[in-house]
Each structure stands twice: as C-alpha cells, then as structure tokens.
Amino acid sequence: MFVSAALDLTGDLSIKQGATYRLRTRFRQESGVPLDLTGAIPRAQLRESPSATLAATFTATVSDAANGEVLLELSPTQTTALTSGKYVWDLFIDMPSGDTFSPLGGKAQVDSAITRNA
C-alpha cells in the first residue's frame, strides 16, 4: 500500500518546550484518493535515539477517517518535560485488515522556551 502525506519529505518536527504541539496530516493512495482510515489505530512515539527510552507518546487519533486524516498531539505538560535537543520519532498505523505501516517518521528538534510562567 502506498501512501503520501501532507508533510515535507523528511518528516522533521520542531517542538517548543511548554507549548502544545499538533501535527495534522492526510494520507492518500497512489491514485490520489484519500486513504480510508475507518477503524485504523495510529500510534507515535518520540525518543532521543531509536534504542533510547521513551521520551513521549503522542496522542494519536484518526481525526477524519474518510479523508485519511491523522492528528498527533503533545500537551504542554509533555513538551515541558522534554529536554531541549535532538530526537527521533515515527508514526505507525494499524489497519483493521491486520496490516501495519509506518508512513512518517524522522528527526525532531525540541527547543527551550524563553517565556516562563509568572
């Protein structure tokens, strides 16, 4: 199954500590038709390296199944807990057919927040 994403080819993310992070992307079949994600379960994680302990788990939801849309989110609490620096991430989608594919992944940069709560 071929899918494309509405995201740059590298899938690199830029995350700011203390801020909500959201990534919304749509997947299409090679023909250009949206990939039907009805019943699909997305999951995504962030780590300092592929073999490192888990740094964060994205809240991953199918936000528009008919149009192949997935939403990944990190809360302000989650991004605050991240140390600034370089990470890696990937997204897996478990399909109702039993197939699992990983259409996106790449590097992530977490940058320190300048603004602090009073």
N, CA, C and O of each residue as an XYZ file, in Angstrom:
472
protein
N       0.839     -1.164      0.000
C       0.000      0.000      0.000
C       0.892      1.236      0.000
O       1.776      1.364      0.846
N       0.668      2.124     -0.923
C       1.440      3.364     -0.995
C       0.602      4.498     -0.436
O      -0.578      4.628     -0.764
N       1.200      5.306      0.394
C       0.512      6.491      0.899
C       1.456      7.671      0.810
O       2.677      7.521      0.858
N       0.871      8.838      0.681
C       1.669     10.056      0.727
C       1.105     10.927      1.831
O      -0.046     10.766      2.235
N       1.907     11.836      2.311
C       1.488     12.669      3.431
C       1.614     14.134      3.073
O       2.463     14.521      2.270
N       0.763     14.942      3.674
C       0.833     16.389      3.505
C       1.855     16.943      4.488
O       1.507     17.681      5.409
N       3.111     16.583      4.287
C       4.201     16.981      5.174
C       5.465     16.935      4.345
O       5.542     16.181      3.375
N       6.456     17.729      4.709
C       7.702     17.675      3.951
C       8.249     16.250      3.968
O       7.925     15.466      4.860
N       9.069     15.922      2.992
C       9.511     14.540      2.805
C      10.297     13.974      3.974
O      10.278     12.764      4.201
N      10.986     14.823      4.717
C      11.790     14.309      5.814
C      10.953     13.981      7.040
O      11.333     13.111      7.823
N       9.835     14.648      7.223
C       9.027     14.425      8.410
C       9.638     15.028      9.658
O       9.284     14.636     10.769
N      10.560     15.985      9.495
C      11.217     16.588     10.653
C      10.260     17.521     11.398
O       9.498     18.271     10.789
N      10.320     17.457     12.726
C       9.439     18.244     13.584
C      10.238     19.276     14.366
O      11.409     19.066     14.683
N       9.591     20.385     14.669
C      10.164     21.410     15.537
C       9.183     21.624     16.683
O       8.057     22.070     16.466
N       9.612     21.304     17.908
C       8.741     21.324     19.087
C       9.295     22.328     20.085
O      10.498     22.342     20.347
N       8.433     23.165     20.644
C       8.839     24.158     21.638
C       8.410     23.670     23.020
O       7.255     23.298     23.225
N       9.353     23.675     23.966
C       9.039     23.279     25.343
C       7.901     24.143     25.884
O       7.872     25.353     25.659
N       6.970     23.520     26.595
C       5.885     24.232     27.255
C       4.715     24.595     26.373
O       3.722     25.134     26.862
N       4.804     24.313     25.078
C       3.726     24.654     24.145
C       3.019     23.391     23.669
O       3.611     22.313     23.618
N       1.751     23.540     23.324
C       1.019     22.452     22.691
C       1.625     22.213     21.315
O       1.903     23.162     20.581
N       1.829     20.945     20.965
C       2.323     20.614     19.633
C       1.257     19.796     18.925
O       0.752     18.813     19.468
N       0.916     20.208     17.703
C      -0.054     19.459     16.897
C       0.473     19.289     15.479
O       1.024     20.214     14.881
N       0.289     18.094     14.966
C       0.597     17.801     13.571
C      -0.612     17.090     12.986
O      -0.995     16.011     13.437
N      -1.203     17.711     11.977
C      -2.346     17.112     11.282
C      -1.873     16.783      9.866
O      -1.340     17.644      9.166
N      -2.069     15.551      9.458
C      -1.627     15.156      8.123
C      -2.661     14.239      7.477
O      -3.380     13.508      8.159
N      -2.718     14.292      6.166
C      -3.650     13.451      5.406
C      -2.863     12.483      4.536
O      -1.834     12.828      3.956
N      -3.372     11.279      4.465
C      -2.733     10.236      3.671
C      -3.597      9.903      2.466
O      -4.823      9.830      2.553
N      -2.921      9.702      1.333
C      -3.611      9.371      0.088
C      -2.994      8.116     -0.522
O      -1.813      7.824     -0.333
N      -3.820      7.393     -1.250
C      -3.322      6.263     -2.014
C      -2.566      6.805     -3.227
O      -2.669      7.987     -3.554
N      -1.819      5.949     -3.878
C      -1.033      6.368     -5.035
C      -1.904      7.023     -6.105
O      -1.438      7.904     -6.827
N      -3.153      6.603     -6.213
C      -4.088      7.159     -7.200
C      -4.542      8.570     -6.841
O      -5.172      9.245     -7.656
N      -4.226      9.021     -5.624
C      -4.654     10.346     -5.180
C      -5.914     10.324     -4.336
O      -6.304     11.340     -3.761
N      -6.547      9.168     -4.264
C      -7.758      9.015     -3.458
C      -7.361      8.967     -1.981
O      -6.379      8.313     -1.629
N      -8.117      9.654     -1.111
C      -7.786      9.589      0.319
C      -7.786      8.145      0.825
O      -8.616      7.332      0.418
N      -6.854      7.844      1.705
C      -6.766      6.523      2.320
C      -7.831      6.430      3.406
O      -7.822      7.219      4.351
N      -8.747      5.476      3.280
C      -9.808      5.312      4.275
C      -9.212      4.730      5.551
O      -8.718      3.602      5.558
N      -9.261      5.500      6.619
C      -8.692      5.076      7.900
C      -9.764      4.648      8.908
O      -9.514      4.638     10.114
N     -10.950      4.297      8.417
C     -12.003      3.822      9.305
C     -11.514      2.582     10.051
O     -11.096      1.605      9.430
N     -11.565      2.623     11.372
C     -11.134      1.502     12.201
C      -9.633      1.415     12.414
O      -9.161      0.518     13.113
N      -8.873      2.331     11.825
C      -7.410      2.311     11.968
C      -6.995      2.894     13.318
O      -7.700      3.722     13.894
N      -5.847      2.451     13.809
C      -5.326      2.931     15.093
C      -3.912      3.472     14.876
O      -2.979      2.702     14.648
N      -3.753      4.814     14.947
C      -2.417      5.395     14.818
C      -1.697      5.406     16.164
O      -2.329      5.477     17.218
N      -0.367      5.336     16.114
C       0.444      5.442     17.329
C       1.785      6.048     16.952
O       2.345      5.741     15.899
N       2.293      6.912     17.820
C       3.553      7.596     17.522
C       4.312      7.866     18.814
O       3.721      8.155     19.854
N       5.633      7.766     18.723
C       6.494      7.976     19.887
C       7.691      8.839     19.523
O       8.076      8.955     18.359
N       8.269      9.443     20.566
C       9.438     10.309     20.456
C      10.514      9.761     21.383
O      10.244      9.467     22.547
N      11.746      9.621     20.866
C      12.880      9.115     21.647
C      14.134      9.903     21.266
O      14.189     10.518     20.201
N      15.144      9.879     22.151
C      16.399     10.560     21.832
C      17.178      9.818     20.746
O      17.948     10.435     20.010
N      16.989      8.522     20.642
C      17.558      7.696     19.572
C      16.639      6.486     19.441
O      15.828      6.232     20.332
N      16.752      5.737     18.349
C      15.862      4.588     18.189
C      15.908      3.591     19.348
O      14.898      2.953     19.647
N      17.060      3.447     20.003
C      17.181      2.473     21.091
C      17.016      3.094     22.479
O      17.102      2.386     23.482
N      16.782      4.397     22.550
C      16.655      5.094     23.837
C      15.296      4.820     24.480
O      14.367      4.343     23.829
N      15.204      5.132     25.766
C      13.924      5.003     26.456
C      12.935      6.019     25.887
O      13.322      7.018     25.281
N      11.689      5.745     26.092
C      10.613      6.586     25.581
C      10.672      7.979     26.203
O      10.732      8.112     27.425
N      10.656      9.014     25.365
C      10.630     10.399     25.850
C       9.195     10.907     25.932
O       8.840     11.614     26.876
N       8.365     10.553     24.948
C       6.962     10.982     24.941
C       6.172     10.115     23.969
O       6.687      9.650     22.952
N       4.913      9.917     24.315
C       3.973      9.256     23.420
C       2.989     10.304     22.933
O       2.340     10.970     23.739
N       2.877     10.451     21.640
C       1.904     11.385     21.074
C       0.495     10.851     21.314
O       0.276      9.640     21.281
N      -0.454     11.740     21.553
C      -1.854     11.369     21.456
C      -2.126     11.320     19.961
O      -2.062     12.344     19.280
N      -2.427     10.143     19.455
C      -2.602      9.947     18.012
C      -4.033      9.506     17.748
O      -4.493      8.501     18.290
N      -4.729     10.261     16.914
C      -6.122      9.947     16.615
C      -6.377     10.053     15.118
O      -5.726     10.821     14.410
N      -7.336      9.267     14.658
C      -7.839      9.435     13.300
C      -8.886     10.537     13.410
O      -9.961     10.324     13.972
N      -8.576     11.703     12.880
C      -9.465     12.858     13.039
C     -10.493     12.977     11.920
O     -11.519     13.633     12.100
N     -10.242     12.360     10.772
C     -11.190     12.337      9.654
C     -10.896     11.077      8.842
O     -10.081     11.091      7.920
N     -11.576      9.989      9.202
C     -11.275      8.681      8.606
C     -11.475      8.667      7.094
O     -10.637      8.137      6.365
N     -12.572      9.242      6.618
C     -12.879      9.200      5.188
C     -11.842      9.938      4.351
O     -11.604      9.578      3.198
N     -11.229     10.964      4.921
C     -10.225     11.751      4.197
C      -8.795     11.399      4.580
O      -7.862     12.113      4.213
N      -8.612     10.300      5.319
C      -7.267      9.825      5.644
C      -6.489     10.739      6.564
O      -5.267     10.833      6.455
N      -7.182     11.419      7.474
C      -6.520     12.418      8.315
C      -6.193     11.887      9.705
O      -7.034     11.293     10.380
N      -4.940     12.119     10.115
C      -4.449     11.730     11.437
C      -3.959     12.982     12.155
O      -3.345     13.859     11.548
N      -4.236     13.054     13.453
C      -3.786     14.161     14.289
C      -2.867     13.614     15.374
O      -3.234     12.695     16.106
N      -1.662     14.190     15.471
C      -0.711     13.860     16.534
C      -0.592     15.067     17.442
O      -0.478     16.198     16.969
N      -0.619     14.829     18.760
C      -0.542     15.934     19.709
C       0.357     15.605     20.893
O       0.426     14.463     21.348
N       1.041     16.633     21.379
C       1.746     16.602     22.658
C       1.207     17.765     23.476
O       1.071     18.875     22.962
N       0.900     17.522     24.735
C       0.367     18.566     25.613
C       1.502     19.460     26.112
O       2.670     19.080     26.024
N       1.170     20.652     26.636
C       2.200     21.499     27.234
C       2.961     20.787     28.357
O       4.165     20.994     28.513
N       2.276     19.958     29.132
C       2.942     19.197     30.194
C       3.981     18.254     29.597
O       5.088     18.131     30.121
N       3.621     17.590     28.500
C       4.564     16.677     27.852
C       5.766     17.418     27.271
O       6.901     16.972     27.435
N       5.533     18.538     26.597
C       6.659     19.246     25.976
C       7.543     19.914     27.021
O       8.747     20.058     26.807
N       6.966     20.324     28.147
C       7.769     20.896     29.233
C       8.723     19.853     29.794
O       9.848     20.176     30.177
N       8.276     18.602     29.843
C       9.089     17.523     30.414
C      10.244     17.100     29.501
O      11.150     16.394     29.944
N      10.223     17.517     28.248
C      11.284     17.146     27.312
C      12.512     18.028     27.508
O      12.391     19.238     27.696
N      13.672     17.425     27.463
C      14.933     18.159     27.494
C      15.177     18.725     26.104
O      14.939     18.038     25.110
N      15.644     19.955     26.015
C      15.917     20.507     24.687
C      17.004     19.674     24.011
O      17.935     19.197     24.659
N      16.866     19.513     22.709
C      17.835     18.720     21.961
C      17.202     17.984     20.803
O      16.087     18.293     20.383
N      17.930     17.003     20.291
C      17.509     16.256     19.112
C      16.878     14.924     19.505
O      17.316     14.250     20.437
N      15.843     14.575     18.766
C      15.087     13.348     18.998
C      14.788     12.694     17.649
O      15.062     13.264     16.593
N      14.226     11.497     17.705
C      13.677     10.826     16.532
C      12.243     10.420     16.858
O      11.880     10.259     18.023
N      11.445     10.259     15.827
C      10.040      9.902     16.024
C       9.575      9.070     14.833
O      10.187      9.085     13.765
N       8.486      8.351     15.041
C       7.816      7.717     13.914
C       6.350      7.493     14.238
O       5.928      7.509     15.395
N       5.596      7.283     13.177
C       4.160      7.039     13.254
C       3.886      5.675     12.647
O       4.348      5.374     11.546
N       3.142      4.858     13.358
C       2.658      3.585     12.834
C       1.140      3.656     12.780
O       0.511      4.274     13.640
N       0.558      3.030     11.779
C      -0.900      2.948     11.680
C      -1.272      1.479     11.541
O      -0.868      0.805     10.594
N      -2.054      0.995     12.510
C      -2.564     -0.378     12.490
C      -3.921     -0.355     11.790
O      -4.860      0.290     12.256
N      -4.011     -1.064     10.670
C      -5.239     -1.091      9.882
C      -6.133     -2.245     10.335
O      -5.638     -3.245     10.856
N      -7.442     -2.112     10.140
C      -8.360     -3.187     10.533
C      -8.073     -4.505      9.807
O      -8.440     -5.572     10.300
N      -7.427     -4.443      8.653
C      -7.094     -5.653      7.880
C      -6.006     -6.485      8.553
O      -5.781     -7.638      8.186
N      -5.324     -5.885      9.551
C      -4.203     -6.554     10.194
C      -2.861     -6.021      9.720
O      -1.828     -6.300     10.329
N      -2.872     -5.251      8.632
C      -1.640     -4.631      8.144
C      -1.232     -3.480      9.060
O      -2.080     -2.797      9.634
N       0.065     -3.278      9.185
C       0.615     -2.137      9.911
C       1.616     -1.465      8.997
O       2.462     -2.129      8.397
N       1.522     -0.141      8.888
C       2.515      0.565      8.092
C       3.006      1.794      8.841
O       2.342      2.303      9.745
N       4.176      2.254      8.445
C       4.797      3.423      9.066
C       5.051      4.465      7.985
O       6.114      4.475      7.364
N       4.071      5.347      7.758
C       4.176      6.293      6.652
C       5.042      7.517      6.926
O       5.473      8.189      5.989
N       5.299      7.812      8.184
C       6.053      9.017      8.535
C       7.001      8.758      9.679
O       6.788      7.869     10.502
N       8.037      9.543      9.713
C       8.999      9.499     10.800
C      10.156     10.400     10.440
O      10.266     10.865      9.305
N      11.005     10.643     11.394
C      12.154     11.492     11.109
C      12.779     12.017     12.372
O      12.743     11.382     13.426
N      13.351     13.187     12.244
C      14.017     13.838     13.366
C      13.070     14.849     13.995
O      12.128     15.321     13.359
N      13.335     15.169     15.241
C      12.588     16.220     15.931
C      13.582     17.055     16.725
O      14.515     16.528     17.331
N      13.372     18.339     16.711
C      14.185     19.257     17.499
C      13.290     19.869     18.566
O      12.257     20.462     18.254
N      13.687     19.724     19.823
C      12.963     20.357     20.927
C      13.780     21.563     21.361
O      14.949     21.441     21.728
N      13.145     22.731     21.312
C      13.814     23.979     21.674
C      13.312     24.488     23.013
O      12.129     24.365     23.332
N      14.218     25.058     23.792
C      13.883     25.616     25.104
C      12.932     26.794     24.957
O      13.027     27.574     24.009
N      12.020     26.909     25.905
C      11.131     28.064     25.947
C      11.869     29.237     26.585
O      12.656     29.052     27.513
N      11.618     30.414     26.096
C      12.183     31.629     26.666
C      11.217     32.196     27.710
O      11.624     32.589     28.803
N       9.938     32.230     27.352
C       8.902     32.768     28.232
C       8.579     31.765     29.325
O       8.442     30.570     29.062
N       8.459     32.251     30.548
C       8.136     31.412     31.708
C       6.842     31.911     32.349
O       6.460     33.069     32.185
N       6.175     31.017     33.083
C       5.008     31.426     33.867
C       5.462     32.344     34.984
O       6.554     32.191     35.532
N       4.608     33.298     35.313
C       4.951     34.254     36.379
C       4.996     33.583     37.731
O       5.268     34.239     38.737
